[in-house]
């Protein structure tokens, strides 16, 4: 019985992967001339990327900072609302048991953003802040790439029940973004949230306890 309960907890945590089925259908830009984006040494492959046109420029900008992900299948997809989150990066359930190199990912984006007691539309968020948020989520994808399927299961269970693990994971995503040249965008994203007019001090403290502070980001940028 205990084994069945433990297995159910693991599956429950990853049931969120299936919510992508209910997300908004993406709007596509014509990519006849944008299937690949040339760079000095390689190309950003857009044939295995799905990007809504509302965030197309921001997603491309963020992806350009992560050459390791240029050939990784990633879908960016809007949902009406994501509980307790603005964005969520996840492995696709259908590819979960594939090798790490063949794993596919989805980044869900909430159309409604909850900051403490305030609610705003995603369309109200400045472009640089969106880029920073996407850069952070791509940092999660970088982290996931290093984990086996079983490692991801353990990761998911720990994320549900361990505050210390959440702190480690979120800071790891920030470090990936900063070391990939996205520190300025990460800083703008954090300041956008923390400088929000009606945010409570308790909410700010919760953010500081789990996420890297603007001061820590600045420190990393100064010593990069």
WOVEN-V481977 format. One record per residue. RES is the residue in one small letter. SS is DSSP state (~ for helix, > for strand, _ for the rest). OMEGA is omega in whole degrees, 0 to 359 (999 if undefined). D_CENTER is the distance of its C-alpha to the mean C-alpha in Angstrom with 2 decimals. Layout:
# WOVEN-V481977
res:RES ss:SS omega:OMEGA d_center:D_CENTER
res:RES ss:SS omega:OMEGA d_center:D_CENTER
This chain:
# WOVEN-V481977
res:x ss:_ omega:180 d_center:35.28
res:x ss:~ omega:179 d_center:33.01
res:x ss:~ omega:180 d_center:31.52
res:x ss:~ omega:180 d_center:30.84
res:x ss:~ omega:180 d_center:29.16
res:x ss:~ omega:180 d_center:26.90
res:x ss:~ omega:180 d_center:25.96
res:x ss:~ omega:177 d_center:25.28
res:x ss:~ omega:180 d_center:22.93
res:x ss:~ omega:181 d_center:20.86
res:x ss:~ omega:179 d_center:20.91
res:x ss:~ omega:180 d_center:20.15
res:x ss:~ omega:183 d_center:16.90
res:x ss:~ omega:175 d_center:15.80
res:x ss:~ omega:177 d_center:17.42
res:x ss:~ omega:179 d_center:14.21
res:x ss:~ omega:183 d_center:13.50
res:x ss:~ omega:181 d_center:16.58
res:x ss:~ omega:178 d_center:15.53
res:x ss:~ omega:180 d_center:14.18
res:x ss:~ omega:184 d_center:17.92
res:x ss:~ omega:182 d_center:18.36
res:x ss:_ omega:179 d_center:15.75
res:x ss:_ omega:174 d_center:17.33
res:x ss:_ omega:184 d_center:18.76
res:x ss:_ omega:174 d_center:17.19
res:x ss:_ omega:185 d_center:19.54
res:x ss:_ omega:167 d_center:20.28
res:x ss:_ omega:173 d_center:21.80
res:x ss:_ omega:183 d_center:24.65
res:x ss:_ omega:183 d_center:23.51
res:x ss:_ omega:180 d_center:27.04
res:x ss:_ omega:185 d_center:26.90
res:x ss:_ omega:181 d_center:23.20
res:x ss:_ omega:176 d_center:22.77
res:x ss:> omega:177 d_center:22.43
res:x ss:> omega:184 d_center:21.91
res:x ss:> omega:172 d_center:24.36
res:x ss:_ omega:183 d_center:23.78
res:x ss:_ omega:188 d_center:26.32
res:x ss:_ omega:185 d_center:25.81
res:x ss:_ omega:180 d_center:23.69
res:x ss:> omega:173 d_center:21.99
res:x ss:> omega:183 d_center:18.55
res:x ss:> omega:178 d_center:19.03
res:x ss:_ omega:178 d_center:18.09
res:x ss:_ omega:178 d_center:20.14
res:x ss:_ omega:176 d_center:17.35
res:x ss:> omega:174 d_center:14.67
res:x ss:> omega:186 d_center:14.61
res:x ss:_ omega:175 d_center:13.73
res:x ss:_ omega:185 d_center:15.16
res:x ss:~ omega:180 d_center:17.69
res:x ss:~ omega:182 d_center:16.59
res:x ss:~ omega:186 d_center:13.64
res:x ss:~ omega:183 d_center:15.26
res:x ss:~ omega:181 d_center:16.27
res:x ss:~ omega:180 d_center:13.13
res:x ss:~ omega:178 d_center:11.12
res:x ss:~ omega:180 d_center:14.14
res:x ss:~ omega:179 d_center:14.38
res:x ss:~ omega:181 d_center:10.97
res:x ss:~ omega:180 d_center:11.75
res:x ss:~ omega:179 d_center:15.19
res:x ss:_ omega:184 d_center:14.15
res:x ss:_ omega:181 d_center:13.01
res:x ss:~ omega:179 d_center:16.27
res:x ss:~ omega:183 d_center:15.50
res:x ss:~ omega:185 d_center:13.13
res:x ss:_ omega:179 d_center:15.71
res:x ss:_ omega:179 d_center:17.28
res:x ss:_ omega:179 d_center:14.40
res:x ss:_ omega:181 d_center:14.16
res:x ss:> omega:175 d_center:10.92
res:x ss:> omega:173 d_center:11.16
res:x ss:> omega:189 d_center:9.51
res:x ss:> omega:179 d_center:11.29
res:x ss:> omega:168 d_center:12.46
res:x ss:> omega:179 d_center:13.82
res:x ss:_ omega:181 d_center:16.51
res:x ss:_ omega:175 d_center:15.06
res:x ss:_ omega:185 d_center:12.52
res:x ss:_ omega:174 d_center:14.45
res:x ss:_ omega:182 d_center:13.65
res:x ss:_ omega:174 d_center:10.13
res:x ss:_ omega:177 d_center:8.95
res:x ss:> omega:176 d_center:5.64
res:x ss:> omega:174 d_center:5.07
res:x ss:> omega:184 d_center:4.22
res:x ss:> omega:168 d_center:7.96
res:x ss:> omega:174 d_center:10.99
res:x ss:_ omega:183 d_center:13.37
res:x ss:~ omega:183 d_center:16.32
res:x ss:~ omega:182 d_center:18.86
res:x ss:~ omega:189 d_center:17.77
res:x ss:_ omega:183 d_center:17.20
res:x ss:_ omega:177 d_center:20.64
res:x ss:_ omega:176 d_center:20.63
res:x ss:_ omega:183 d_center:20.76
res:x ss:~ omega:181 d_center:17.68
res:x ss:~ omega:183 d_center:18.56
res:x ss:~ omega:181 d_center:18.74
res:x ss:_ omega:179 d_center:15.70
res:x ss:_ omega:186 d_center:13.63
res:x ss:> omega:174 d_center:10.02
res:x ss:> omega:175 d_center:8.76
res:x ss:> omega:180 d_center:5.81
res:x ss:> omega:184 d_center:7.80
res:x ss:> omega:181 d_center:8.58
res:x ss:> omega:176 d_center:11.43
res:x ss:_ omega:178 d_center:14.55
res:x ss:> omega:183 d_center:15.84
res:x ss:> omega:180 d_center:14.46
res:x ss:> omega:175 d_center:16.31
res:x ss:> omega:186 d_center:17.10
res:x ss:_ omega:182 d_center:19.75
res:x ss:_ omega:183 d_center:22.54
res:x ss:> omega:178 d_center:21.55
res:x ss:> omega:177 d_center:19.92
res:x ss:> omega:179 d_center:19.08
res:x ss:> omega:179 d_center:18.09
res:x ss:~ omega:181 d_center:14.98
res:x ss:~ omega:179 d_center:17.71
res:x ss:~ omega:184 d_center:18.92
res:x ss:_ omega:179 d_center:16.00
res:x ss:_ omega:184 d_center:17.13
res:x ss:~ omega:181 d_center:15.85
res:x ss:~ omega:179 d_center:15.14
res:x ss:~ omega:176 d_center:13.04
res:x ss:~ omega:179 d_center:10.91
res:x ss:~ omega:178 d_center:10.75
res:x ss:~ omega:178 d_center:9.79
res:x ss:~ omega:179 d_center:6.88
res:x ss:~ omega:177 d_center:5.70
res:x ss:~ omega:177 d_center:7.04
res:x ss:~ omega:181 d_center:5.39
res:x ss:~ omega:175 d_center:1.90
res:x ss:~ omega:172 d_center:5.21
res:x ss:~ omega:175 d_center:6.81
res:x ss:~ omega:179 d_center:5.73
res:x ss:~ omega:177 d_center:7.10
res:x ss:~ omega:179 d_center:9.92
res:x ss:~ omega:182 d_center:10.63
res:x ss:~ omega:182 d_center:10.90
res:x ss:~ omega:182 d_center:13.18
res:x ss:_ omega:186 d_center:15.60
res:x ss:_ omega:175 d_center:16.12
res:x ss:_ omega:177 d_center:18.74
res:x ss:~ omega:178 d_center:18.68
res:x ss:~ omega:178 d_center:20.67
res:x ss:~ omega:177 d_center:18.52
res:x ss:~ omega:176 d_center:15.48
res:x ss:~ omega:178 d_center:17.89
res:x ss:~ omega:178 d_center:18.94
res:x ss:~ omega:182 d_center:15.45
res:x ss:~ omega:179 d_center:14.84
res:x ss:~ omega:179 d_center:18.24
res:x ss:~ omega:180 d_center:17.89
res:x ss:~ omega:179 d_center:14.68
res:x ss:~ omega:193 d_center:16.85
res:x ss:~ omega:185 d_center:19.82
res:x ss:_ omega:176 d_center:19.27
res:x ss:~ omega:179 d_center:18.31
res:x ss:~ omega:179 d_center:18.91
res:x ss:~ omega:178 d_center:16.44
res:x ss:~ omega:180 d_center:13.65
res:x ss:~ omega:180 d_center:14.74
res:x ss:~ omega:183 d_center:14.82
res:x ss:~ omega:182 d_center:11.37
res:x ss:~ omega:178 d_center:9.75
res:x ss:~ omega:176 d_center:12.30
res:x ss:~ omega:178 d_center:11.80
res:x ss:~ omega:177 d_center:8.27
res:x ss:~ omega:181 d_center:10.18
res:x ss:~ omega:176 d_center:13.07
res:x ss:~ omega:182 d_center:11.52
res:x ss:~ omega:182 d_center:10.53
res:x ss:~ omega:181 d_center:14.00
res:x ss:~ omega:175 d_center:15.90
res:x ss:~ omega:173 d_center:14.63
res:x ss:~ omega:182 d_center:16.22
res:x ss:~ omega:184 d_center:13.55
res:x ss:~ omega:180 d_center:15.15
res:x ss:~ omega:179 d_center:16.81
res:x ss:~ omega:178 d_center:13.78
res:x ss:~ omega:179 d_center:12.10
res:x ss:~ omega:179 d_center:15.58
res:x ss:~ omega:179 d_center:15.92
res:x ss:~ omega:180 d_center:12.85
res:x ss:~ omega:180 d_center:14.32
res:x ss:~ omega:178 d_center:17.77
res:x ss:~ omega:181 d_center:16.97
res:x ss:~ omega:186 d_center:16.11
res:x ss:~ omega:180 d_center:18.87
res:x ss:_ omega:180 d_center:21.43
res:x ss:_ omega:192 d_center:21.10
res:x ss:_ omega:189 d_center:24.74
res:x ss:_ omega:181 d_center:24.87
res:x ss:_ omega:182 d_center:22.47
res:x ss:_ omega:179 d_center:24.47
res:x ss:~ omega:179 d_center:25.05
res:x ss:~ omega:179 d_center:24.13
res:x ss:~ omega:177 d_center:20.63
res:x ss:~ omega:180 d_center:20.35
res:x ss:~ omega:178 d_center:21.62
res:x ss:~ omega:179 d_center:19.11
res:x ss:~ omega:181 d_center:16.25
res:x ss:~ omega:181 d_center:18.28
res:x ss:~ omega:184 d_center:18.89
res:x ss:~ omega:187 d_center:15.31
res:x ss:_ omega:176 d_center:13.56
res:x ss:_ omega:181 d_center:15.08
res:x ss:_ omega:175 d_center:17.61
res:x ss:~ omega:180 d_center:18.41
res:x ss:~ omega:178 d_center:21.52
res:x ss:~ omega:177 d_center:19.82
res:x ss:~ omega:179 d_center:17.67
res:x ss:~ omega:180 d_center:20.99
res:x ss:~ omega:179 d_center:22.72
res:x ss:~ omega:180 d_center:20.46
res:x ss:~ omega:182 d_center:20.87
res:x ss:~ omega:182 d_center:24.61
res:x ss:_ omega:180 d_center:24.98
res:x ss:_ omega:999 d_center:22.90
